[in-house]
Amino acid sequence: MSTRRDFLKQAAATAAAFPLHSLAIGAEPRRARRMGEDEVIRLGVVGVNSRGRALALSFAKMPLCEVACICDCDLDAMERCRDAVREVTGKRPAGEQDYRKMLKDPSIDGVVIAMPDHWHATAAIMAMKAGKHVYLEKPTSHSPAENELLLQAAARYKHSVVAVGTQRRSWPNIVAAMEEIKGGTLGEVHYAKSWYTMARKSIGRGKVVDVPANLNWDFWQGPAARGPQYKDNLLHYNWHWFWHWGTGEALNNGTHFIDLLRLGMDLKWPTQVTSVGGRYYFDDDWEVPDTQLVTFQFGDKASFSWEGRSCNNTPVDGRQYGVAFYGDKGLTLYMDGGNAYQIVDAKGRLVKDVKSELQFKVGDTFNPSEQLDSYHFQNWFDAIRGKDRLNATLEDGCISTQLMQLGNIAQRVGHSLEIDPATGRIVGDPEAMKYWSREYDPAWAPKI
């Protein structure tokens, strides 16, 4: 029986034989196939230290689905996930450290991408090109330019069914809440707000240390230009708070709630984006705002906002996370992040209370909504089989992602952005456009 030590030795030997940059990304594109109604969909899951492991376990429980391969550049994370899937299914999936090798497996029908943000667009484009269906965790990308590339790739590799992990679009009571809003229960809705609060601790000042033996640091960096050294306070979660790899709380959690506001109000691109805030609570390596208020103006039609507080979890209107839609009939509809909603009148009296036995577990960063998410996964499978349309398309995911990216750009340049409502592009602002794209490692720049 092979041991973990044997596996590490084998992985090291493979890495020496096939250096990272020797395996070309480019290959003859393959065509994703539509699955039959009774066919088992075989998945590969990549990026499984936290959310990806939860996704792997959830998909493993779905009917007519096999989690066939687990991929991660951290061998420890990969092995933990393989073991966890075996506990659920009785079968241990294959393991692969190099994502490109997993994509070459013709028996893999779809790929679930839960890597760090800086990998999302590149990994999704590679999967489409390899003829795989894609489940892409939000945010869809690290920069607005990557959203444009993703949509170009989707148009070219149109047989790949690409769903985005904005899973609330498939939760039954959230669907019902959206029907209330669009059906006029509240009257006209011209303003809505969203918020996310948490009490995150300081990440301190990291020390430059040797990369752990179980981690392929070069592969973890992937598309990002090489620069920052490996520090002991970066992995596996704190990368979110560094601009080089992460996108801050705005995209870590804000994307979900902004997506709900867009869905309920049927809005696409704004005309103006403003952001205020900063890093206030600790003196450490954290770069992105820990406090941020982003507002979006949609001409004279409507506006909405997102408030993020990473280091102060005082609730808003009694809710740690949530959205609120304000109608001109004096009614307000609240959703608190789970599969429930309430409608109150102008005096705060409860008019309607829709509860759910399927709960969203506040503060659970691993798998807060496992039972609910199965609705979203099934919608992806049904779309792959040609039975249904996606609830969370790549286009919608890119728009919601880009709105929050525009908020971050406004924050970094220190002024409001004027936006073309037809394209979502920044108008007449060369300083802001410097953040439209990013620098890449030449071997990993996304290519369609």
LUMGUTI-547630 format. One record per residue (C-alpha): x, z, y. Coordinates in Angstrom, 1 decimal. Example, Ala and Ser with C-alpha at 12.3 -4.5 7.8 and 13.67 -1.06 7.14 Angstrom:
2
<u = 12.3	w = 7.8	v = -4.5>;
<u = 13.7	w = 7.1	v = -1.1>;
This chain:
448
<u = 0.0	w = 0.0	v = 0.0>;
<u = 1.4	w = -1.0	v = 3.4>;
<u = 1.8	w = 1.8	v = 5.9>;
<u = 1.6	w = 1.8	v = 9.7>;
<u = 5.4	w = 1.8	v = 9.8>;
<u = 5.5	w = -1.3	v = 7.7>;
<u = 2.9	w = -2.9	v = 9.9>;
<u = 5.0	w = -2.2	v = 13.0>;
<u = 8.1	w = -3.6	v = 11.4>;
<u = 6.3	w = -6.7	v = 10.4>;
<u = 4.8	w = -7.1	v = 13.9>;
<u = 8.3	w = -6.7	v = 15.5>;
<u = 9.7	w = -9.3	v = 13.1>;
<u = 6.9	w = -11.7	v = 14.0>;
<u = 7.5	w = -11.2	v = 17.7>;
<u = 11.2	w = -11.9	v = 17.3>;
<u = 10.4	w = -15.1	v = 15.4>;
<u = 7.8	w = -16.2	v = 17.8>;
<u = 8.5	w = -15.1	v = 21.4>;
<u = 5.5	w = -14.8	v = 23.6>;
<u = 6.1	w = -17.9	v = 25.6>;
<u = 7.0	w = -20.1	v = 22.7>;
<u = 3.3	w = -20.3	v = 21.6>;
<u = 1.8	w = -22.9	v = 23.9>;
<u = -1.7	w = -22.2	v = 25.2>;
<u = -2.6	w = -25.8	v = 25.3>;
<u = -4.1	w = -27.5	v = 22.2>;
<u = -6.5	w = -30.2	v = 21.4>;
<u = -9.9	w = -28.8	v = 22.4>;
<u = -12.3	w = -28.0	v = 19.6>;
<u = -16.1	w = -28.0	v = 19.7>;
<u = -18.1	w = -24.8	v = 19.2>;
<u = -20.9	w = -25.3	v = 16.6>;
<u = -24.5	w = -24.2	v = 16.7>;
<u = -25.1	w = -21.7	v = 13.9>;
<u = -28.0	w = -21.9	v = 11.5>;
<u = -30.7	w = -19.3	v = 11.6>;
<u = -29.5	w = -17.6	v = 8.4>;
<u = -25.8	w = -18.1	v = 8.9>;
<u = -23.5	w = -15.1	v = 9.4>;
<u = -21.8	w = -15.2	v = 12.8>;
<u = -18.2	w = -14.2	v = 12.3>;
<u = -16.6	w = -12.5	v = 15.4>;
<u = -13.2	w = -11.6	v = 16.6>;
<u = -13.0	w = -8.8	v = 19.1>;
<u = -10.1	w = -8.5	v = 21.5>;
<u = -9.1	w = -5.5	v = 23.6>;
<u = -10.3	w = -2.5	v = 21.6>;
<u = -8.9	w = 0.6	v = 23.0>;
<u = -12.2	w = 1.8	v = 24.5>;
<u = -15.1	w = -0.4	v = 25.4>;
<u = -14.0	w = -3.1	v = 23.0>;
<u = -14.0	w = -0.7	v = 20.1>;
<u = -17.5	w = 0.4	v = 21.0>;
<u = -18.5	w = -3.3	v = 21.1>;
<u = -16.8	w = -4.0	v = 17.8>;
<u = -18.8	w = -1.1	v = 16.1>;
<u = -22.0	w = -2.2	v = 17.7>;
<u = -21.7	w = -5.8	v = 16.7>;
<u = -20.7	w = -4.7	v = 13.2>;
<u = -24.1	w = -3.1	v = 12.8>;
<u = -26.0	w = -6.2	v = 13.9>;
<u = -27.7	w = -8.3	v = 11.1>;
<u = -26.1	w = -11.6	v = 10.1>;
<u = -22.9	w = -10.7	v = 11.9>;
<u = -19.4	w = -9.9	v = 10.6>;
<u = -16.6	w = -8.5	v = 12.7>;
<u = -13.9	w = -10.4	v = 11.0>;
<u = -10.9	w = -9.8	v = 13.2>;
<u = -9.7	w = -7.2	v = 15.6>;
<u = -7.1	w = -8.2	v = 18.1>;
<u = -5.1	w = -5.9	v = 20.5>;
<u = -1.6	w = -5.9	v = 21.8>;
<u = -1.6	w = -2.1	v = 21.2>;
<u = -1.2	w = -1.8	v = 17.4>;
<u = -2.4	w = 1.8	v = 17.4>;
<u = -5.7	w = 0.8	v = 19.1>;
<u = -6.0	w = -2.2	v = 16.7>;
<u = -5.6	w = 0.0	v = 13.6>;
<u = -8.0	w = 2.6	v = 14.9>;
<u = -10.6	w = 0.0	v = 15.5>;
<u = -10.1	w = -1.7	v = 12.1>;
<u = -10.5	w = 1.7	v = 10.4>;
<u = -13.7	w = 2.4	v = 12.5>;
<u = -15.3	w = -0.9	v = 11.5>;
<u = -14.5	w = -0.2	v = 7.9>;
<u = -16.3	w = 3.1	v = 8.1>;
<u = -19.4	w = 1.3	v = 9.4>;
<u = -19.3	w = -1.8	v = 7.1>;
<u = -17.2	w = -0.8	v = 4.1>;
<u = -14.9	w = -3.8	v = 4.9>;
<u = -11.7	w = -3.7	v = 7.0>;
<u = -11.4	w = -6.7	v = 9.3>;
<u = -8.2	w = -8.6	v = 9.7>;
<u = -5.8	w = -7.5	v = 12.5>;
<u = -3.9	w = -9.7	v = 14.9>;
<u = -1.7	w = -8.8	v = 17.9>;
<u = -1.5	w = -12.3	v = 19.3>;
<u = -4.8	w = -13.5	v = 20.7>;
<u = -3.8	w = -17.2	v = 20.4>;
<u = -3.4	w = -16.8	v = 16.6>;
<u = -6.9	w = -15.3	v = 16.3>;
<u = -8.3	w = -18.3	v = 18.2>;
<u = -6.7	w = -20.7	v = 15.7>;
<u = -8.7	w = -19.2	v = 12.8>;
<u = -11.5	w = -21.8	v = 12.1>;
<u = -13.6	w = -19.2	v = 10.4>;
<u = -14.1	w = -17.3	v = 13.6>;
<u = -17.3	w = -18.4	v = 15.4>;
<u = -17.3	w = -16.2	v = 18.5>;
<u = -15.0	w = -14.0	v = 20.5>;
<u = -15.9	w = -10.8	v = 22.2>;
<u = -13.5	w = -10.2	v = 25.2>;
<u = -13.0	w = -6.7	v = 26.4>;
<u = -9.4	w = -6.9	v = 27.7>;
<u = -8.4	w = -5.6	v = 31.1>;
<u = -9.8	w = -7.5	v = 34.1>;
<u = -6.8	w = -9.6	v = 34.8>;
<u = -7.2	w = -11.2	v = 31.3>;
<u = -10.9	w = -12.0	v = 31.4>;
<u = -11.0	w = -15.5	v = 32.8>;
<u = -7.9	w = -16.8	v = 31.0>;
<u = -9.1	w = -15.4	v = 27.6>;
<u = -12.6	w = -16.9	v = 28.0>;
<u = -11.2	w = -20.3	v = 29.0>;
<u = -8.9	w = -20.2	v = 26.0>;
<u = -11.8	w = -19.3	v = 23.7>;
<u = -14.0	w = -22.1	v = 25.0>;
<u = -11.2	w = -24.6	v = 24.5>;
<u = -10.7	w = -23.3	v = 21.0>;
<u = -14.3	w = -24.0	v = 20.1>;
<u = -15.6	w = -20.4	v = 20.1>;
<u = -18.7	w = -18.9	v = 21.5>;
<u = -17.9	w = -16.1	v = 24.0>;
<u = -19.2	w = -12.7	v = 24.9>;
<u = -17.3	w = -11.8	v = 28.1>;
<u = -17.3	w = -8.3	v = 29.5>;
<u = -17.8	w = -7.9	v = 33.2>;
<u = -16.2	w = -8.6	v = 35.6>;
<u = -15.9	w = -12.2	v = 34.6>;
<u = -12.6	w = -12.5	v = 36.5>;
<u = -9.9	w = -10.9	v = 38.6>;
<u = -10.4	w = -13.3	v = 41.6>;
<u = -13.0	w = -15.7	v = 43.0>;
<u = -10.8	w = -18.7	v = 42.1>;
<u = -11.1	w = -17.7	v = 38.5>;
<u = -14.9	w = -17.8	v = 38.7>;
<u = -14.6	w = -21.4	v = 39.8>;
<u = -12.3	w = -22.2	v = 36.9>;
<u = -14.6	w = -20.4	v = 34.4>;
<u = -17.6	w = -22.5	v = 35.5>;
<u = -15.6	w = -25.7	v = 35.3>;
<u = -14.5	w = -24.8	v = 31.8>;
<u = -18.0	w = -24.0	v = 30.8>;
<u = -19.2	w = -27.4	v = 32.0>;
<u = -16.4	w = -29.1	v = 30.1>;
<u = -16.8	w = -27.1	v = 26.9>;
<u = -20.5	w = -27.1	v = 27.1>;
<u = -21.1	w = -26.4	v = 23.4>;
<u = -19.6	w = -22.8	v = 23.8>;
<u = -22.4	w = -20.3	v = 24.5>;
<u = -20.9	w = -17.9	v = 27.0>;
<u = -22.8	w = -14.6	v = 27.6>;
<u = -21.7	w = -11.9	v = 30.1>;
<u = -21.8	w = -8.2	v = 29.4>;
<u = -24.3	w = -7.4	v = 32.1>;
<u = -26.5	w = -6.0	v = 29.4>;
<u = -29.2	w = -4.4	v = 31.5>;
<u = -30.7	w = -7.9	v = 31.9>;
<u = -31.9	w = -7.5	v = 28.2>;
<u = -33.1	w = -3.9	v = 28.2>;
<u = -36.9	w = -3.9	v = 27.7>;
<u = -37.9	w = -1.5	v = 30.5>;
<u = -35.5	w = -3.1	v = 33.0>;
<u = -37.1	w = -6.4	v = 32.3>;
<u = -40.5	w = -4.8	v = 32.9>;
<u = -39.2	w = -3.3	v = 36.2>;
<u = -38.0	w = -6.7	v = 37.4>;
<u = -41.5	w = -8.1	v = 36.6>;
<u = -43.0	w = -5.3	v = 38.8>;
<u = -40.7	w = -6.3	v = 41.7>;
<u = -41.2	w = -10.0	v = 41.4>;
<u = -44.9	w = -9.6	v = 40.8>;
<u = -45.4	w = -7.9	v = 44.2>;
<u = -46.1	w = -4.3	v = 43.1>;
<u = -43.9	w = -3.1	v = 45.9>;
<u = -44.9	w = -5.8	v = 48.3>;
<u = -42.0	w = -7.8	v = 49.9>;
<u = -38.6	w = -6.3	v = 49.2>;
<u = -36.1	w = -7.0	v = 52.0>;
<u = -33.7	w = -4.2	v = 51.4>;
<u = -32.3	w = -2.5	v = 48.3>;
<u = -29.3	w = -0.2	v = 47.6>;
<u = -27.2	w = 0.7	v = 44.6>;
<u = -24.7	w = 3.5	v = 44.0>;
<u = -22.3	w = 4.9	v = 41.4>;
<u = -20.7	w = 8.4	v = 41.7>;
<u = -18.1	w = 10.0	v = 39.5>;
<u = -15.5	w = 12.9	v = 39.7>;
<u = -12.3	w = 11.2	v = 38.6>;
<u = -9.1	w = 13.2	v = 38.7>;
<u = -5.8	w = 12.3	v = 40.3>;
<u = -3.6	w = 9.9	v = 38.3>;
<u = -0.5	w = 11.4	v = 39.8>;
<u = 2.8	w = 9.7	v = 40.4>;
<u = 3.8	w = 7.7	v = 37.3>;
<u = 7.3	w = 7.7	v = 35.9>;
<u = 9.0	w = 4.5	v = 34.7>;
<u = 9.5	w = 5.0	v = 31.0>;
<u = 10.2	w = 3.0	v = 27.9>;
<u = 7.3	w = 0.9	v = 26.6>;
<u = 5.8	w = 2.6	v = 23.5>;
<u = 6.8	w = 0.9	v = 20.3>;
<u = 3.2	w = 0.1	v = 19.4>;
<u = 2.6	w = -1.8	v = 22.6>;
<u = 3.5	w = -5.4	v = 23.4>;
<u = 3.8	w = -4.9	v = 27.1>;
<u = 4.5	w = -8.6	v = 27.9>;
<u = 1.3	w = -9.6	v = 26.1>;
<u = -0.7	w = -6.9	v = 27.9>;
<u = 0.4	w = -8.3	v = 31.2>;
<u = -0.5	w = -11.8	v = 30.1>;
<u = -1.7	w = -13.9	v = 33.0>;
<u = -0.5	w = -11.5	v = 35.7>;
<u = 2.7	w = -12.3	v = 37.5>;
<u = 5.5	w = -10.1	v = 36.2>;
<u = 6.4	w = -7.4	v = 38.7>;
<u = 5.4	w = -3.7	v = 38.3>;
<u = 7.3	w = -1.8	v = 35.7>;
<u = 5.6	w = 0.1	v = 32.9>;
<u = 4.7	w = 3.7	v = 34.0>;
<u = 3.4	w = 6.6	v = 32.0>;
<u = 0.2	w = 6.8	v = 34.0>;
<u = -1.0	w = 3.2	v = 33.7>;
<u = -2.5	w = 2.8	v = 30.2>;
<u = -5.1	w = 2.7	v = 28.9>;
<u = -7.6	w = 3.3	v = 31.7>;
<u = -5.8	w = 3.8	v = 35.0>;
<u = -4.9	w = 0.1	v = 35.4>;
<u = -8.4	w = -0.2	v = 36.9>;
<u = -7.0	w = 1.4	v = 40.1>;
<u = -4.1	w = -1.0	v = 40.7>;
<u = -4.8	w = -4.3	v = 42.5>;
<u = -2.3	w = -6.2	v = 40.3>;
<u = -4.5	w = -5.7	v = 37.2>;
<u = -7.7	w = -4.0	v = 38.2>;
<u = -10.6	w = -4.5	v = 40.6>;
<u = -11.5	w = -0.9	v = 41.4>;
<u = -14.8	w = 0.9	v = 41.0>;
<u = -16.5	w = -2.0	v = 42.8>;
<u = -16.2	w = -4.2	v = 39.8>;
<u = -15.7	w = -1.6	v = 37.1>;
<u = -19.2	w = -0.3	v = 37.7>;
<u = -20.6	w = -1.8	v = 40.9>;
<u = -21.0	w = -5.3	v = 39.2>;
<u = -23.7	w = -3.9	v = 36.9>;
<u = -25.8	w = -2.6	v = 39.8>;
<u = -25.3	w = -5.4	v = 42.2>;
<u = -26.4	w = -7.7	v = 39.4>;
<u = -29.7	w = -5.8	v = 39.1>;
<u = -30.2	w = -6.1	v = 42.9>;
<u = -29.6	w = -9.8	v = 42.8>;
<u = -32.0	w = -10.2	v = 39.8>;
<u = -34.8	w = -8.2	v = 41.3>;
<u = -34.6	w = -9.8	v = 44.8>;
<u = -33.8	w = -13.3	v = 43.4>;
<u = -30.7	w = -13.7	v = 45.6>;
<u = -27.5	w = -15.7	v = 45.1>;
<u = -24.9	w = -16.0	v = 47.9>;
<u = -24.8	w = -13.8	v = 51.0>;
<u = -24.0	w = -15.0	v = 54.6>;
<u = -21.9	w = -11.9	v = 55.5>;
<u = -20.1	w = -9.2	v = 53.5>;
<u = -18.7	w = -5.9	v = 55.0>;
<u = -16.8	w = -3.1	v = 53.4>;
<u = -15.7	w = 0.3	v = 54.6>;
<u = -13.9	w = 3.1	v = 52.8>;
<u = -10.5	w = 4.0	v = 51.5>;
<u = -8.4	w = 6.1	v = 49.2>;
<u = -9.1	w = 9.6	v = 50.5>;
<u = -9.1	w = 12.2	v = 47.8>;
<u = -5.6	w = 12.3	v = 46.3>;
<u = -2.0	w = 11.3	v = 47.3>;
<u = -1.0	w = 9.4	v = 44.1>;
<u = -0.5	w = 5.9	v = 42.7>;
<u = -4.1	w = 4.9	v = 43.0>;
<u = -4.4	w = 1.8	v = 45.2>;
<u = -8.0	w = 0.7	v = 45.4>;
<u = -10.7	w = 2.6	v = 47.4>;
<u = -12.1	w = 5.8	v = 45.8>;
<u = -14.8	w = 5.7	v = 48.4>;
<u = -16.4	w = 2.4	v = 49.4>;
<u = -19.6	w = 1.1	v = 51.0>;
<u = -20.2	w = -2.6	v = 50.7>;
<u = -23.1	w = -4.3	v = 52.5>;
<u = -24.4	w = -7.9	v = 51.9>;
<u = -26.5	w = -9.8	v = 54.4>;
<u = -28.5	w = -12.8	v = 53.3>;
<u = -29.3	w = -14.4	v = 56.6>;
<u = -32.6	w = -13.1	v = 58.0>;
<u = -34.1	w = -12.9	v = 54.6>;
<u = -32.7	w = -9.7	v = 53.1>;
<u = -29.8	w = -7.3	v = 52.6>;
<u = -28.5	w = -4.9	v = 50.0>;
<u = -25.6	w = -2.5	v = 49.5>;
<u = -23.4	w = -0.7	v = 47.0>;
<u = -21.9	w = 2.7	v = 47.5>;
<u = -19.1	w = 3.8	v = 45.2>;
<u = -17.7	w = 7.3	v = 45.1>;
<u = -15.0	w = 7.8	v = 42.4>;
<u = -14.1	w = 11.3	v = 43.3>;
<u = -17.3	w = 12.9	v = 44.5>;
<u = -20.3	w = 12.9	v = 42.1>;
<u = -23.0	w = 14.3	v = 44.4>;
<u = -26.2	w = 12.4	v = 43.4>;
<u = -28.0	w = 10.0	v = 45.6>;
<u = -31.8	w = 10.7	v = 45.6>;
<u = -31.2	w = 12.9	v = 42.6>;
<u = -29.4	w = 10.2	v = 40.6>;
<u = -25.7	w = 9.9	v = 39.8>;
<u = -26.0	w = 6.2	v = 39.3>;
<u = -28.8	w = 3.9	v = 40.2>;
<u = -30.6	w = 1.2	v = 42.3>;
<u = -33.5	w = 1.5	v = 44.6>;
<u = -35.8	w = -1.3	v = 45.8>;
<u = -37.8	w = -0.7	v = 49.0>;
<u = -41.1	w = -2.6	v = 49.4>;
<u = -43.1	w = -3.2	v = 52.6>;
<u = -46.1	w = -1.5	v = 50.9>;
<u = -44.3	w = 1.8	v = 51.3>;
<u = -43.3	w = 2.0	v = 47.6>;
<u = -39.9	w = 2.4	v = 46.2>;
<u = -38.7	w = 1.5	v = 42.7>;
<u = -35.8	w = 3.5	v = 41.2>;
<u = -33.7	w = 2.7	v = 38.2>;
<u = -31.1	w = 5.3	v = 37.2>;
<u = -28.8	w = 3.2	v = 35.1>;
<u = -30.8	w = 3.6	v = 31.9>;
<u = -33.8	w = 1.9	v = 30.3>;
<u = -36.3	w = 3.6	v = 32.6>;
<u = -37.8	w = 3.3	v = 36.1>;
<u = -40.0	w = 5.2	v = 38.5>;
<u = -42.1	w = 4.1	v = 41.4>;
<u = -42.7	w = 6.5	v = 44.3>;
<u = -44.8	w = 6.3	v = 47.4>;
<u = -43.7	w = 6.9	v = 51.0>;
<u = -44.1	w = 10.7	v = 50.6>;
<u = -42.0	w = 10.7	v = 47.5>;
<u = -44.9	w = 11.2	v = 45.1>;
<u = -44.6	w = 9.7	v = 41.7>;
<u = -46.8	w = 6.6	v = 41.3>;
<u = -45.4	w = 5.4	v = 38.0>;
<u = -42.9	w = 6.8	v = 35.5>;
<u = -41.7	w = 4.5	v = 32.7>;
<u = -39.6	w = 6.5	v = 30.2>;
<u = -37.5	w = 5.4	v = 27.3>;
<u = -36.5	w = 7.0	v = 24.0>;
<u = -33.4	w = 4.8	v = 24.1>;
<u = -31.1	w = 6.7	v = 26.5>;
<u = -28.1	w = 5.8	v = 28.6>;
<u = -25.6	w = 8.6	v = 28.2>;
<u = -24.2	w = 9.4	v = 31.6>;
<u = -20.4	w = 9.8	v = 31.7>;
<u = -19.9	w = 8.2	v = 28.3>;
<u = -17.2	w = 5.6	v = 29.0>;
<u = -16.9	w = 4.6	v = 25.3>;
<u = -20.4	w = 3.5	v = 24.3>;
<u = -23.1	w = 4.9	v = 26.7>;
<u = -25.9	w = 2.5	v = 25.6>;
<u = -25.3	w = 1.4	v = 22.0>;
<u = -29.0	w = 1.1	v = 20.9>;
<u = -30.0	w = -0.7	v = 24.1>;
<u = -27.1	w = -3.1	v = 24.0>;
<u = -28.3	w = -4.5	v = 20.6>;
<u = -31.1	w = -6.4	v = 22.6>;
<u = -28.4	w = -8.1	v = 24.6>;
<u = -26.2	w = -9.0	v = 21.6>;
<u = -29.2	w = -10.4	v = 19.8>;
<u = -30.0	w = -12.6	v = 22.8>;
<u = -26.5	w = -14.1	v = 22.6>;
<u = -26.9	w = -14.7	v = 18.8>;
<u = -30.3	w = -16.4	v = 19.4>;
<u = -28.8	w = -18.6	v = 22.1>;
<u = -25.9	w = -19.6	v = 19.7>;
<u = -28.6	w = -20.5	v = 17.1>;
<u = -30.5	w = -22.5	v = 19.7>;
<u = -33.5	w = -20.2	v = 19.6>;
<u = -33.4	w = -18.7	v = 23.1>;
<u = -31.9	w = -18.9	v = 26.5>;
<u = -29.2	w = -16.4	v = 27.7>;
<u = -30.4	w = -13.5	v = 29.7>;
<u = -27.0	w = -13.1	v = 31.3>;
<u = -25.4	w = -16.5	v = 31.9>;
<u = -21.9	w = -17.1	v = 32.9>;
<u = -23.0	w = -18.4	v = 36.3>;
<u = -25.0	w = -15.3	v = 37.0>;
<u = -22.1	w = -13.1	v = 35.9>;
<u = -19.7	w = -15.0	v = 38.1>;
<u = -21.9	w = -14.7	v = 41.1>;
<u = -22.4	w = -10.9	v = 40.7>;
<u = -18.7	w = -10.5	v = 40.0>;
<u = -17.7	w = -12.6	v = 43.1>;
<u = -20.0	w = -10.6	v = 45.4>;
<u = -18.0	w = -7.5	v = 44.6>;
<u = -14.7	w = -9.4	v = 44.9>;
<u = -15.8	w = -10.4	v = 48.4>;
<u = -16.4	w = -6.7	v = 49.1>;
<u = -12.9	w = -5.9	v = 48.0>;
<u = -11.5	w = -8.7	v = 50.1>;
<u = -13.4	w = -7.5	v = 53.2>;
<u = -12.0	w = -4.0	v = 52.5>;
<u = -8.4	w = -5.3	v = 52.3>;
<u = -8.5	w = -7.4	v = 55.4>;
<u = -10.4	w = -4.8	v = 57.4>;
<u = -13.2	w = -6.9	v = 58.8>;
<u = -16.5	w = -8.6	v = 57.8>;
<u = -16.4	w = -11.9	v = 56.0>;
<u = -18.6	w = -14.9	v = 56.9>;
<u = -19.8	w = -16.6	v = 53.7>;
<u = -21.2	w = -20.1	v = 53.1>;
<u = -24.6	w = -19.3	v = 51.4>;
<u = -24.5	w = -22.7	v = 49.6>;
<u = -21.1	w = -22.1	v = 47.9>;
<u = -20.2	w = -18.5	v = 48.1>;
<u = -16.9	w = -19.4	v = 49.8>;
<u = -15.3	w = -17.6	v = 52.7>;
<u = -15.7	w = -19.5	v = 56.0>;
<u = -12.9	w = -19.9	v = 58.6>;
<u = -10.8	w = -16.9	v = 57.6>;
<u = -7.2	w = -17.8	v = 56.4>;
<u = -6.3	w = -14.2	v = 56.1>;
<u = -9.1	w = -13.4	v = 53.7>;
<u = -8.5	w = -16.6	v = 51.7>;
<u = -5.1	w = -15.3	v = 50.7>;
<u = -7.0	w = -13.0	v = 48.3>;
<u = -9.1	w = -15.9	v = 46.9>;
<u = -6.7	w = -16.4	v = 44.0>;
<u = -3.7	w = -14.6	v = 42.6>;
<u = -0.1	w = -15.2	v = 41.3>;
<u = 0.3	w = -15.9	v = 37.6>;
<u = 2.9	w = -15.8	v = 35.0>;
<u = 3.7	w = -19.6	v = 34.6>;
<u = 3.2	w = -19.4	v = 30.8>;
<u = -0.3	w = -17.9	v = 31.1>;
<u = -1.9	w = -19.5	v = 34.2>;
<u = -5.5	w = -20.4	v = 33.2>;
<u = -5.8	w = -24.1	v = 32.3>;
<u = -8.9	w = -26.0	v = 31.6>;
